[in-house]
Every structure is written in structure tokens, then in C-alpha cells.
Amino acid sequence: MINIQLDDSRRLTGKSLLWDHPGAIIDGFVQGIDKATVVARWQDFAHQLLRAVAWPDEQTCARIFENGISVAISAPVDTLYSACELNEAAWEFARADLTSQTAEETWPGCIERLRSAIAAEAHPELLDLLALAKQQGVVGLADDDAFSLGAGPSAQVWPIAALPAPADIHWADYQNIPVAMVTGTNGKSTSVRILSAMVEASGRRCGVTSTDFIRIGSDIIDRGDFSGPGGARIVLRHPKTEVAILEVARGGILRRGLPIDRVDVCLVTNVAEDHLGQYGINTVEALAQTKLVVSKALSGGTLVLNADDPLLVTFAEPLSVRQCWFALSEHNEVIARHRAAQGPVCFMRAGMLVYFDGQAEHDMVAVDAIPMTLQGAAVHNISNALGAIGVAQCLGLDRADIASALEQFASNVNDNPGRGNQFEVKGARVILDFAHNLHGIEAMANTLAKLPAQRKYLMLSMAGDRSDREILAATSAAMVMQPDLLIAADLPVYYRGRKPGEVTDLIAQAARASGMADSAIEYAADPVAGTKRIVSQLQASELALLFALSDRDDIVELLNLG
């Protein structure tokens, strides 16, 4: 039986995994028929429709994945909603044709509707301004409501309904600012915050987007997930932003594309299994290619990469962009190879973080002087520090400011909320972390395995949209810290289709398989209840690791009260 099902239809406003054009994309599931056949038939209808609406020069492209296809058309950036309608119409005509069904709309009626939609949406004045900004080398940003020129202190914003005349624009009034993009599976937010601290140490105000908030200098101006284009526009248009550090997540890249066409430097921290099965990204290899889309924003800038990540090495090394690699050892093969070619690298040697600029080495800072590394036990934060050094050097920051920021950056709720935050409770050390995937949980468990303690406690919770396999694997990874007591905490706000207790039962199952006795496993209704249970038992010289995906503010308050 043939099944051709539309999963998602959306605008692409920036450079994306498929290509570098604005347009419209559809992700669809295909069964019972060759996927290439579906792509070919969709292309036939798409090109016929493009010609019918007077877009003959627009292009099509497709990506075939394990259980479906992604198909896209390019379109003028001022008419992307209409482009989505055209793409959906081509999909529907192809589906109906291949399944011998009647399309939902007649061909003449569809063309008339699309022409009317395009005419109503078209804004040629906006296209002219964006083209002029590109010619002048000035950042121009547009959304549904506003258009802007310049960035930071020079940025000026106009309503879409009241655009300036090109003759009235004094281009010399608008300047760009240094911009870095940060992506990766884990370490994005920590790296963004470290870089912000480095910029602030240099005496400039840093604008930051992240999955947690937008911050300008020390002021948080909004909370939430701002790792997409919307957050980037807010920061770049803010008059106090002097340097922008933009966290760019997988979801934002796939949903809309890159938030800005040109940046000075990009950092990819790592790639690991996380959020697979969305937008046609079903493998870690495809995820790596998605993360590396950030390299498309570099024009003379530098791509900073983790040489300890085999997937990044495989997919990034062949890219024709300037690269700076970092690794935990100078004997890493990629580090040695890149250094021999006089490329910039950053590595650890005998407890010192070292940067090689292509000509000379520079001792940056001792690992033991960086609080977030826990005297070297938190290896993942050593890696985060190395990546941040690479980016900061590419931005031209002073080495003394870089070292000073790392020496002062702490694993607390002020500097790095939700990431390895440390508390002292009744003489015991408690670490609160937001890790939510295997890679992040494994990193924290390995860290705590190295820390001495009379007794160790672990609270673990997982969101219900993780597969059984992912939950079991993450729990097994957490067992590396060898806890004496495990609290399996339910997550009512993240059941996501699971029944109460279903995830905690899986956690307990994996803990038993790792050798824990039933008597060492307890259950809690939520992370707050689990935290209370652990705090009530804590004694001096003990250690607790709390993985909390919800109720973090309440947990922080509990831990501060002791």
C-alpha cells in the first residue's frame, strides 16, 4: 500500500542543510513506493506551478532519508508564506497522482489562489533594501514586522509598513559587530556563557542568545528558548550589544535555517545522539551534517572544532573553510596534522591549556585555575574551555582577558545556571545539572566518579519522549559514578505520552542491571521530592548528583537553605 504523508511544512529564511536559499520545505513520510519516484513527480508539479506564478528561475531540491523525503523550493524572501502554499500544492498533486486519487483542488483554481496570495504578500521594496544592504556589506535583517540595518549601537529598525527610501539611507551610519555562532549537542550554553564572560572581561558588552534566555551585558531581557533566528535578531538589533554570541540549536537550523548569513567565527562543540527522528534527521551522521551548516555563514571567518569528536573530524575536515581544532591532547592526530600545516590549534599539555596561532605557542591558563573543571575532574569542561579559547582568539580578544574570565567563571547558578552547579549542604557537596541525553549524563557521571566521598547519591529523571533504549542507556551511563543510593524521580511535566512511573521503572531496571540492589533504589514523585529525600540524609563529606529537568528554581532554593 502506498502511503505519502506530509509531516511538516515551513519557511526557510536562512542558509540550511539542503541549500543556501530562502524558500519553503516539506518533510514527508513515504512508504510502499520508491522515494525517488515521489521526488521526481513532486518536482514536475513544483516546476509547473513555479512557471505558472511567474517564478520560472526558482529552484527545487530534495533530500531522501530513511523513512521519507524533504523537498524544497526557493522563493523570494518576501513571499515565503505563499511559497509554502505552492510547495504544499505540488506535494498534494504528486500524492494524488501517485495514489490514483483526486487532488483536493483543481489545477486552475490552485494557480489562481497562489497568484493572489503572492500578489498580496509581495514586498518588492523590502527585497530592494536587502539587496542594497548585501552590496554595501551591512547586515540587513527582516521579519514579519520589521526591517533593520546595522547591528548593535548603529542598528536602526523600521516597521515593514514604513520602510525607508533607498535614497534616504546614509550607509556609512551602519556598521556590523563581531558575531560568533555556537552549536553542538552538549556544551553549547556553557560555551556561550564562557565566551560572554571573556568579551565582558575585554571591556565590551556582550549580547547572548541561548536556550535559556537573552542577555545583554549582565541584564537578562527575556527568558525562554531563544536559540533560533528570532533571538538573534533581538540581540543584533539591541543598541547596547557590542559583540554577539549566538547559540544555534539543531531545531532552529532545521526549522528556519541560519539566523544570519555572515559571522566571524563558529564553534561546534561535539555531536552525539540526541533528538533523532525529527525533521528527517534519523542518524548521528545526519545530525553532524546539520550542526556543520553553521560553516555556511563563514566568509573568511574560522570554524572552531572538537578534534576529539570522530564525527566532526569526518565531516568537517574536508570543508573549505579556515579551521581551528581543539583537543585534550597535543598528540591528537588532527591537532598534529593541522599544526603541521600551520593552522591554529588549542590543546592541553601537562595541566596547561595551550593555544598555537600557526606560528607560536601561548600558555593560556592552568586547568586547576579554572573552577568549572573541578581540578581537572570535569573533562567535558576542559573541552569547553579549549573551544572557547579558540573562538576568543579568532575574535581577537586579549589573552589576559581570556585567562581572567576562565579563572573567574564558576559552576554556579549565576555564571552557568543548570550546568554542573555546585552547592554545599550540611558539609556535603551537591551538584545540580540539566543534562538530558546520554552524552551529557555520561560526562557528569564520569566527573563525579573521580571525586572522593564517604557516600554518593544520585537523582535521575528523564523526559518521556526518550525511547526505552535511550533511558536505559542513560541510566547505565549514570551508574559509572557508583552511587550508594539512587532516587528515580518522575517528571509529571514531561510525561509526553508516558504513564506515571513508566520512566522511573525503566531507570530502576537499568540500575539493577548495573548491579544496584533493590534496597538502594528509591522513587520520588518529582525532582523536588527527590531532592528533599537526599538532603534529609546528607552528611558531611558526602556527594550528591542531581539531574533535574524541571523545578530547578525550587531545587536551588532548597539547596541554598541546606
N, C-alpha and C positions, 0 to 999 in steps of 0.2 A: 504493500500500500504506500502510495506517495504522500508524504507529509511535508509541506513547505509552510513554515510558521514564522511570522515576523515576531522578533523578540523585543527589539528596541530601535527607535528611530530618533535621531538627534542631529543638532547642528555641530559642525566642526569649525571653530572660529580661529584656530591656530594650527601650526605645524603638528602633524600627528604621526601615528605608527604607519598609516597607509601611505601618506604623501605630505607635501608641504603647502597644499592649497586649502583655502576655506571652502566649505561645501556642506553636504548632508550625507550621513552614513546610516545604514541599516545593518543590524545584526539579526540573523535569522537561523532557525534550525531547519535542517534538510535531512529527510530520511526517504529511503526507497527509490532514489533516483541519483544519478551521477551529479555531484555538486557543480562540476564544470559546465554541465548542460544547463543547470539553473542560472549560473552566472552569465553564460552566453545569451540565454533568452532574455534575461533582465537587461543586459547591455543593449540588445536590439530595441527593446521598448524605450529604454532610457534615452538612447540617441535619437529615436524618432520624436520623443517628447521635447528634447532639447532643441531640435531643429524647429519644431512647431511653435515654441515660445520665443524663438529668435535668440537662442543661446547656442549657436552651432559650434562655437570654439571651446565650449566647456568640455571637460574630460570625464571619463569614468575609470574606476579601478576596483579591484576586488581582492579579498583575502579568503582563502579556503582553510578552514580549521577542522578539528576532529569531528565535530557533530553539526557543522553548519558553515555559513559563509558571512562575510561582511562585504557590503557593496556600497560604493560611494560615488557621488557626482561632485565635481567642482562647481562653484557658483559665485557670483558677486557677493561680497560680504554684506551688502546692504539688503539682500533678499534671501537670507538663509532659511527663514520660515517657509517661504514659497518653495525653496529647493527641497526641503523635507517633504512637502506635499508632492512634488514631482517625483522624487525618489520612491515614495510610498506607492504612487500610482503605477510607476514602472514595475515595482515588485508585485503589485496586485494583478496587473495584466499578465505578467510572466507566470505567476502562480495559477491563474485561471486557465491560461493556455496549456500549461504542462499537466494539469489535472483534469483537462477537458470539462471545465466548469465555466459558467458565465461570470464575467467580471462584474464587480459591484457598480461600475459606472460605464457609460458609453464613451467611446473614444472622442467624438466631437464635444460632448459635454465636459469631459475631463480637460481638454485643451482650452475650452472657453473659461473654465473655472481657474485654471493655472494662469492664463494670461491676465485675468482680472486680479488675481492675488499678487502677481508680480508687479503690475502697474500700481497697485495700492501701496505696496511695501517699498518700492524702489526709491532710492535717495541718492541721485547722481552727485549732488553737492558734497555729500559725505565721502563718496568714492574719490572725488577730485582732491579733497583735503588730505585723505590718507595717502594718495599717490604723491602729492606735493611733499608731505612730511617725510616719506621714504626718500624722495630725491634730495631733500635737504639734510638727511641723516638725523632727523629729530624724531624721537619716539612719539607716535600718534596712537591713541587708544580710543576705541569706540565700543559702546554697548547699546542696549535698547534705549537708554535715557540720555546719554551724554557722550561728548567727544572732547578729547583733551590733547594738548600739545605740551611737550617738555615733561620733565619729571622733577619731583621734589620741589625745591624753592622756586623754580621757574615754571612749574606746571600751571596751566590755565585751562579751565573746564567751561564748556558751553553746553547748554541743552541742545539735544538733537533738533528741536524745533526752531532753534535760533542760532544757526551756525554762522561763523564769520565769513565775510567775503575774502577770497584769497588775496585780493589786492590790499586788504587792510591788515594783513598779518606781517609783523616785523619778525622775521625768522631768527634774527640774532638774539631776540629776547628769550629764546627757548633752548635749554641745554639738557643733555642727558646726565644721569648719575651712574656711578658704578653699581652693577647689578650682578648678583650670583644666584643660581638656582641649585637647590639641594634635593636629591631624591635617593631612593634606596628602600629596601624592605624594612630594615631596622636602623636606628641611629639618626634618622632624618631630623627629628625635633631637637635632639641633643646637639647635633652638629650646627643646626641653625642658631641655637642659643649660645653655643660657644663662639661662633663667628660674630654674633651680635655683641658679645662681651669684648671681643677683640677690636671691633670697629669703635665701640664706645671708649675703649682704652686709648684709641688713637685720637680722641677728641672730636669725633664726628657722630652725629645722631643716626642711629640705625633703624630702619623700618623693617619689620619682620612679619612674614605670614607663616602660619603653621596650622597643624590640625587642632590646635587648642585655642589660638587667639590671634589677633592682630595687635602688634605692639609697635609704637613709635617712641624711640628712646626708652624711658622707663615707664611710659604710660600705656596701659592696655586699653585700647579704644573699643574693642569688641571681643566677645568670646564665642567660640564655636570652631567648626572646621572651615578654615579659610585657605586651604591648600590648592584651590583652583584659580581660574582667571579673575574671578570677582575680587578675591582678596588681594591679588597682585595689583589690580587697578587702584584699589583703595590706597595701598601703600605708595605706589608710584605717583599718585596724584596728591599725596599729602604734602603740604608746604614745608613741613619740618623734616622730611626724610632726606638725608644726605647720602646714604648708602642703603641699598635694598638687598635683603637676604630672603629669598622666596623658597619656602618649602613646596615642592611639587610632588603630589602623590600620584600613584598609578591611576586612581579613579579619575582625577582631573585630566590627566593626559588622554585617557581613553574617551572620556565624555566630551571634552571640548578641544583637546589639543593643548599646545603650549600657551602659557598666558602672555608671552611677549616674544617677538621674533628674534631679538638680538640681546645677548647678555655677554658679560666679560668672562665669566667662569662658571662651570657647572661641576658639581660633586655628585658622584654615585657611590654611596657608602657600601652597598652589598646587594645581593639578590638571593632571596630564599623563598620557599613555598609559602604563599600567603594570598588569600582572596582569589584562588584559581577558580575557573568556571564562570567568570563574569566577562561580558563583552568579547567572548570568543577567545579569551586568554586561558588556556587549559593546561599549559605546561610551564615549568620554571624557565625553559629556554625562551618561550614567547614572552614571559614576564621580563626577562633580561633585555630583550629587544625593545620592550615597551619603556623600560626605565631609561634606556640609552637614546630615546627620542630627544632628550634634552640637548644632546650634542648638535642637533639641527639648529639650535639658537646661537651657536658659536660661529663668529666670523672673525677669525684672528684671535679668538679667546682660547681658553685652556679647559680641557676636560680632566678633572681630578678623579682618580680611580683607585679602587682597592685591589692591589696585586695579590692579596691572599684569597681572592674570590675567583675560582676557576671559570665560572660562567662569564664574569666580566672580562677576564683575560681573553676568552674565546671570542666574544662578540665585539669587544671594544678595541682590542689591539689593531685590527685591520682598518679601523676608521681613520679617515684622512683629516684628522684634527690634531692640534697640538695637545699632548698628553703629559700629565704629571701623575706618576704612580706612587702609592704609599704601601708599606708592608711592615709587619712586626720585626722582620729581619732583613739586614742588608744582603743576606745570601739568597733571598728570594730570586728565582731565575728572571722574572720580569724586571725586577729592580736592577739586577746586574746588566741585563740586556739594554734596558733603557738608559742606564747611566753610561754605559759604554758608547752610546750614541749621543752623549752629552745632553740628554733630556733631564728635566727636573725630577727628582725623586725625594721621598721622605721615608725614614725608617728608624728603627730603634737599635741602638748599639750600647751594650753594657749599661742599661738603665738610662740612657740619654736619647732623647728624640733629636734626630739629625736631619737637616734639610740640605740637599745638594742642588744648587741652582743651575747646573750644567757646566759650571767652571770650578766652583769651590764648595767645600762643606761648611756648614754653620751649625754649631751646637745650639739647640733652641731652648730646651728645658729638660730637667731631670724628671723621670716618671714619678719618683717619690715626692716631688714637689707639687704634683697635680692631685688635688684632693679626690676628684671623682674616680681615680684609678685604684683607690684603696691600697696604696703602696704596691701597685702592680698586680693585685689580685683580679681587678676588673679589666681583663684583657680587652674586652669589647670597647671600653672607654679609652684605652690606649690607642686603639684603632681610630676611634672618633677624633681623638686629639690630633693624630697624624693627618687625617683627611682635612681637618680644619686648618692646620698649619699650611698644607698645600694650597688651599683656597686663599687664605690670608696673604700668602706670599704672592700669589697671582694678582691679588688686588692691590699689591704694593704697600701693605701695612708694614710698619716698623717692627723689627724682630723683638725689640724690647717690649713693645706693647702686646705682641702675640704671647710672649712668655708670661708677662704680668697677668694677662687675662686668664690663662690656663692655671696659674698658681692661685688665683682667687676664685675661680669657678668651682662651686661646691655642689655636691649631690644633695641639695635640699629643695624645699618646696618653693623657694624664691628664685633660685638660679635655674632649676631644671625640674619643674613640677611633674610628678608622676614617673620619673625615671631614676630609679635607684636612690630614692630619698631616704636619708638616714635619721634615726631618732634614738635618743637614749631614754629607756623606760625602766625604772627601778634598777638601774645599773646594768641593764641588758641592752644589746644593740638590736634595733629593729630596722629593717629595710623594706620600704614600700615601693612597688614597681607596677607599671602599667603593661608589662609585656603580655602580648595576647596571641603570639604564634610560637611555633616550635623553636625557631632561631633565637628569638628574644628570651624565652624561658630558659633555654639551654645556656645562654650566655650568663644569665643571673645565677643559675644553679651552679655552674662551674666556678663562678666568683665566690659564692658562699661555701663551696666545698673546700676552698683554700683557707678560709678564716677559722681560727680555733674558737671553740666554745664548749662549755660544760654540757650543754643540751641545745638541740636545734629544733625549731618549729617551722612548719611550712603551712601557709594557707594558699590553696589553689582554687581558682574559679575559671570557667571557660564559657564563652558565648555559645548558644545553642545552634548557631548556623555553621559551626565547625562540624566536620564529619566525625564519625566514631573513630576512624583511623587517626585523624588529627588530634583528637582529645586523648586517645591512648598514648600516642607518640609523645605529645607534650608532657603528659604526666610522667612517663618513663624518663624523659629528659630531666624533669624537675627532681627526680629521685637521686640524681647524681650528688646532690648536697647532703644526702644521707640524713634526712630528718628523723628525729626521735618521735615526733608527733605530727600527723597530717590532719589539717582541717579541710575537708572538701566543702566549699561554700557554694550554695545555689546562687543563681543570678536571675531573679524574677524579671528584671527589666530587659534581660537579653535571652529569654527562653527561645524566641524566634522559631516557634513551631514545636519545640520540645515540651515534654511533660515535666512538672516539678519533680526533682530528684533524679531525672534521667541522666543528666550530665554528671552529677556527683556520683552516681552509681558507676559510671564509666571510669571516673577518676579513681575511685576506690578499687575497681577491678585491676587497673594498671598498677596501682600501688602494691596490691597483693602480689601481682606477677613479678614485681621488682623485689619482693622479699619482705615487705612490711606485714607485720602481724595485724589481725583484725583489731586487737586491743589498742593499737597505735593509730587507728583511723577513726576520726570523729566527723560529724556532719554539722553544718550550720545553715540557717535559712537564708542568709545573705552575708556579704563580706563584713558588714558592721558587726553582726552577731559572731562571726568567726574571729574577728579582731578582739572583741571583748573576751572571748574564751581564752585566747592566747595570752592577752595582757593579764588576766586574772591568775595565770600560772607562772608568768615570767619571774625569774630570779636573776640576781647579779651574775655576770659572766656568761649569760646565755645569749642565743642568737635566734632571731625570727625573720623569715622572709614572707612578705605578704603580697600576693599577686591580686590586685583589686582592679577590676574593670568598671566598677561602679562605686558610688558612695565615697569617693576619695576625700571630699571635704570633711565628711563626718568622721572618717577614719583618721585623718590628720588631726582633727580636734581631739579625738580620743587619745592619740599617741602623745600629743602635746600636754594633755592633762596627766598622762602617766598612770 
